[in-house]
Amino acid sequence: MRCSEFPYLGSIISNDNGGTDRDVAERIKKGRGAFGTVNTVWRSTAYSNNTKIRIFNTNVKSVVLCGCETWKLAKTIVHQLQVLVNRRIRRMLKIFWPVQISNQETVGES
């Protein structure tokens, strides 16, 4: 019996394209879950924006990018990952859609 795809060390291996598209989708789903587990931190006013971004990088980005060395990168995959990061940071910092803000303001640099 042949298997078309299977998980191996947290990554999806498949016949088509090495499973990159499926693996990226699974990693994005896991990243959303990781983001949700620290919801109390995002809502708290006790933490500065810099601290929240550091927590985001260590707890969410690391989950999403685990195993990314094996991905066949394409513009669509990079775009999916950037959309996830942008949306989560905007939600975390309470920056809503019509508001435009520069990167320097987001990370607190002058």
C-alpha positions in Angstrom: 0.0 0.0 0.0 1.3 3.4 -1.0 0.9 6.5 1.1 0.5 9.9 -0.7 1.5 12.0 2.4 2.6 11.5 6.0 3.9 13.6 8.9 7.6 13.2 9.7 9.3 15.2 12.5 6.4 17.7 12.4 6.6 18.3 8.6 4.2 16.9 6.0 5.9 14.8 3.3 4.0 14.1 0.2 4.3 13.0 -3.5 3.5 16.5 -4.9 6.1 19.3 -4.4 7.5 17.6 -1.3 4.4 18.7 0.6 5.5 22.3 0.9 2.0 23.9 0.4 0.3 21.5 2.8 3.2 21.9 5.3 3.0 25.7 5.2 -0.8 25.6 5.7 -0.3 23.3 8.7 2.4 25.6 10.1 0.3 28.7 9.7 -2.6 26.9 11.6 -0.2 25.9 14.4 1.1 29.5 14.5 -2.5 30.8 14.9 -2.9 28.4 17.8 0.3 29.5 19.4 -0.8 33.2 19.0 -4.1 32.3 20.7 -2.5 30.6 23.7 -0.9 33.9 24.8 -4.0 36.0 24.3 -3.8 37.4 27.8 -0.4 38.9 27.1 -1.6 40.6 23.9 -4.5 42.1 25.9 -2.5 43.2 28.8 -1.3 46.8 29.2 1.5 45.7 31.6 3.8 44.7 28.7 5.4 47.2 26.4 5.1 46.8 22.6 8.7 45.7 22.4 8.2 43.0 24.9 5.0 41.8 23.0 7.0 41.7 19.8 9.8 39.7 21.4 7.2 37.2 22.8 5.6 37.0 19.3 8.9 36.3 17.7 9.8 33.5 20.2 6.4 31.9 20.6 4.6 32.3 17.3 7.2 32.9 14.6 9.4 30.0 15.8 6.4 27.6 15.6 5.5 28.8 12.1 9.1 28.7 10.8 10.0 25.3 12.3 11.2 23.1 9.5 11.2 25.9 6.9 14.7 24.9 5.7 13.1 22.1 3.7 10.4 24.3 2.0 10.6 25.1 -1.7 10.1 28.8 -1.4 7.8 30.6 -3.8 6.3 34.0 -3.8 2.9 32.7 -2.7 4.4 31.0 0.3 6.4 34.1 1.3 3.2 36.1 0.9 1.2 33.7 3.1 3.8 33.9 5.8 4.0 37.7 5.6 0.2 38.0 5.8 0.1 35.9 8.9 2.8 38.0 10.6 1.3 41.4 9.6 -2.2 40.4 10.7 -1.1 39.0 14.1 1.1 42.0 14.8 -1.7 44.4 14.0 -4.0 42.5 16.2 -1.5 42.3 19.0 -0.7 46.0 18.9 -4.4 46.9 18.4 -3.8 48.6 15.1 -7.0 48.4 13.0 -7.4 48.3 9.3 -7.9 52.0 8.3 -5.0 53.1 10.5 -1.7 53.4 8.7 1.5 53.2 10.8 5.1 53.0 9.9 7.4 50.1 10.9 9.5 52.4 13.1 6.4 53.3 15.2 5.4 49.7 15.5 8.7 48.6 17.1 9.1 51.8 19.0 12.3 53.0 17.3 12.8 56.8 16.8 
